[in-house]
Amino acid sequence: RVADACAIPRRHRDLRALLDDPEVDAVAVCTPPAEHEAAVLAAIDAGKHVLVEKPLALALAACERMIARA
C-alpha cells in the first residue's frame, strides 16, 4: 500500500530479491534491532549502500561485525 501511495514502481517481497535487483543502489534497514545484523551483512555483501535505524544492534559484537564488513 505504501508503494502504491508513493508511486514507487519497484517493490520486492523478500530481502534476497531486493538485494539481487541491479537497479537498487541503497537499502534502509528498518527491521527490529535483533534482525539488523543479518540484513546489513547481506546488503553489504550484495554491494549496496546501507542505512540502518538505531540502535545498530543489541550487542557490541554484532556492531563490530557489521562495521568490519563495511
C-alpha positions in Angstrom: 0.0 0.0 0.0 2.8 2.4 0.8 4.5 1.8 -2.6 1.2 2.5 -4.3 0.5 5.6 -2.3 4.0 6.9 -3.0 4.1 5.8 -6.7 7.1 3.5 -6.1 7.4 1.3 -9.1 9.9 -1.2 -7.8 9.0 -3.5 -4.9 10.1 -6.8 -3.5 8.5 -9.3 -1.2 11.8 -10.6 0.3 15.3 -9.3 1.1 17.1 -11.6 -1.4 15.0 -10.4 -4.3 15.7 -6.8 -3.3 19.4 -7.4 -3.0 19.5 -9.2 -6.3 17.9 -6.3 -8.1 20.7 -4.4 -10.0 18.5 -1.2 -10.0 18.7 -1.0 -6.2 21.7 1.0 -5.1 20.9 1.5 -1.4 19.0 -0.3 1.4 17.4 1.2 4.5 17.3 -1.4 7.3 14.2 -0.7 9.3 13.6 -4.0 10.9 13.6 -4.8 14.7 17.2 -4.4 16.0 17.6 -8.2 16.6 17.3 -8.6 12.8 19.7 -5.8 11.7 22.9 -7.8 11.5 21.7 -10.4 9.0 20.1 -7.8 6.7 23.0 -5.4 6.9 25.6 -8.1 6.2 23.6 -9.4 3.3 23.2 -5.9 1.9 26.9 -5.1 2.2 27.8 -8.4 0.6 25.5 -7.5 -2.3 27.4 -4.3 -2.8 24.6 -2.0 -1.6 24.9 1.2 0.4 23.3 0.7 3.8 21.4 3.0 6.2 20.5 1.3 9.5 18.0 2.6 12.0 19.3 2.9 15.6 20.3 1.0 17.5 22.7 -0.6 15.1 22.5 -3.9 17.1 21.7 -5.2 20.6 25.3 -6.5 21.2 28.6 -4.8 20.7 30.0 -7.9 18.9 27.3 -7.6 16.2 28.1 -3.9 15.7 31.7 -4.8 15.3 31.0 -7.5 12.7 28.9 -5.0 10.6 31.5 -2.3 10.9 34.3 -4.7 9.9 32.3 -6.0 6.9 31.5 -2.5 5.7 
